[in-house]
């Protein structure tokens, strides 16, 4: 085996130890510098504070008798009638909501309620008879009417709710009502007949009025260039039953009752 002479410049054992120490020190210093230059990870994002619940209007606050609408005993109907040169080939329709929800305060004479368009029924036989409609649309015609109403006319996916807020004016039989439909709010004069329950814990309100679809930015349904169409005017009628919820704030009920 060939032995090569050690170079005279090769460090001795003591020199190797000092060299290794120097290398380690340099390496640790470089790591410290790199660590100082590395940006810290971003702090975890804090969840936004929950929004404070909207304050109830004064007429719904503690101390005011609050009645809740009973949807199973309440009904709102909208009757639309056919128009156009070929109107005789079409049908008039009755649209109804049996899912009204809201509150009434008798003392200040205020009410607020709403309903969903996609929960309305179309052409219930009993309601057609009550409205004096003489034709009988087929099941397919009723399904088509419902589709056209929700999709092509009312855009119910974008505007699913109809809301009404009413307040009594100087005339006890006339209320001023803000009706929001299709994203548009209109204020109307609403004649209302109110019957108080004998025990003072409920009431029934009824009334009707004429509205125009175009007042709410709605284009009435029409085909064949308007030869078959729905009239702009619609007839709204309602019968609302409201009762006191003994567990609700402002009901006047004492605990345990």
LINZI-V522432 format. One line per field, one symbol per residue. psi: psi as a letter, one per 30 degrees, with the letter a starting at -180 (. if undefined). burial: I if it has 16 or more other C-alpha atoms within 10 Angstrom, else O. Layout:
psi: ???
burial: ???
This chain:
psi: kkkkkkkffkkleeeeeeeeeeeeeeeeeeeeeeeffkkkkkkkkkkkkkkkkkkklefglkfkkkkkkjefglkkkkkkllalfgeffakllkkkkghkkalkjeefhlkklllkefgklkhkeeeeeefgkfljlleeeeeeeeeeeeefefhfeeifkkkkkkkkaejffklkkjkjkhgkkkklkjkkkkjklegggllkkllllklkeffggkjkkklhgfeklklekljkkljkkklkjffkkgfgklkf.
burial: OOOOOOOOOOOOOOOOOOOOOOOOOOOOOOOOOOOOOOOOOOOOOOOOOOOOOOOOOOIIOOOIIIIIIIIOOIIIIIIIIIIIOOIOOIIIIIIIIIIIIIIIIIOOOIIIIIIIIIOIOIIOOOIIOOOOIOOOIOOOOIOOIIOOIIOOIIOIOOIIIIIIIIIIOOOOOIIIIIIIIIOOIOOOOIIIOIOOOOOOIIIIOIIIOOIOIOOIOIOIIIOOOOOIIIIIIIOIIIIIIIIIIIOOOIIIOOOOO
